[in-house]
Amino acid sequence: MVEPVQKSGERRRVPRQRALLSAKLASEDAAQTLDCVIRNISADGALIETKSPHLVPRELHLVQIKDGTAWDAEIIWRRGNLIGLALKDRHDLKTTTEKQLRALRAIWSHMVAH
């Protein structure tokens, strides 16, 4: 089994896996969205890249299009177009019936259809 290598001085509790996944960033009420790419991800964090990092709110949702997964997230740092996120609660948008997640499910459904 190959395990991810952590860099010396690394502060993450869980090593991240490289990724190149299409995603959306959504405000807490899902009224505003931005396109982004997930560059790496772990159970508790992600590195994302977006063309409009200045428009990203501190607390948000990260919606991963391919798997229909959303996380509650918080910005930890910003550098240029890159943003480091702490991932909190994970939501399966394919099966959720939670009222507050309906808007995120609608965003995901629209992206999958196109």
N, C-alpha and C positions, 0 to 999 in steps of 0.2 A: 504494500500500500504506500503510495506517495503522499507525503504530508506537505502542506504549504510551508515555505521557509519564512520565518519572521526575521525582519531586519533588526540589527542591533539597535538598541535605543527605542524600539517599537513600544508604543503605549497601549495598543489594542489588546483586549482580552482574548479575542478570537481572530485568527488570521483571516484575511479576506481572499476571496477567489477572484481572479481576473474575469471580467465580463465585458460584453459589448451588447447591451440590451436597450431597446427602445422603451422609453418611459414617459410619463407625464408627471409634472409637479402640479398639485392642486392646493389652493388655499383651504383653510380649515372648513369653510362652508362650500367648497368646491365650485365657487362662482367664477374663479379665475384659474386658468391653467397655462402651463408653459411646457414645450417640448424639452426633453433632456435625454441624455444617454447615461446609462449606468456603466461606469468603467470598472468598478470592483465592488464586491458585496460580501457581507458575512451575516450571521444571525442578528447582530446588533449594530451594524453600520454599513454605510455605502459611500462611495466616491461617485459623484455625478458631474456631468458637464452640460452646461446650457449656454446658449448665445446671449441670454439676458439675465445674468446672475444678480444684477441690482434690483430686479423685480421679484425675487424670491423672498417670501416672508420667513421670519425666524421659525415659526411652527407651521407645518404643512403636511400634506399627504404625498407619498411617492407611490405612483401607480405603474407597476411593471406590466406592460401590455401582453407579452407572450403567455404568461402563466395566469393572468387575471388576479394578480396579488396586489394588495395595497398595504402600506405601512403608515402609521402615524410617525412623523419624523420631526427632528429639530436640527437646525443648523448648528454645527460645532465650529466650523471655520470656513473661510472663503479665500481663494487666491485666483485672481483673474476669472476665467470662466469655470473654474473647478470649485466644487462645494463638498465639504465633508459633512455627512449626516449621521446622527444617532438614530437608529431605527427602534421604534417602540412596539406597540401592538401591531400584529399582522392580521390581515383580513383577506379571506378568500372571496373575491367578487363574483365568482361563478355560482356560489351557493348562498350568499348572504341574504338575509331577509331583514336585517337591521335597518330601521328607518333612516338613521343618520348616514348610512352608507349608500343609499339609493342613488345619490348624485354621482358618487364615484363609480358605481356600477354602470350608470348611464354613459359616463365618459369612456370607460373601458369598452363597453359594448359598441359604441360608435367607432372607436379606434380599430377594434377587431374586424368590423364590417368593411373597413376601407383598406 
